[in-house]
Amino acid sequence: MTIRARNRFKGKVVDLVKAVTAAHVRIDLGGGAIVTASITNEAVDELGLKVGGDAHAVIKASDVMVAID
């Protein structure tokens, strides 16, 4: 895989839940860090994602918001 994104982290798929059109994929990056991504069911199938399989979390965000009550 060739990709220029710098925020790329290899991990293991620990949970995969498909809904009607989208799926939530949880990737364990190690050290207690888990990333959850919402992707299409079609993308899950095309990538062949499954629990226990390797995957890369590629993160692109222009900003991250954090709030408390």
Beta strands, then each sheet from edge to edge (+ up, - down):
strand 1: 8-18
strand 2: 22-30
strand 3: 33-40
strand 4: 54-58
sheet 1: 3+ 2- 1+ 4-
end
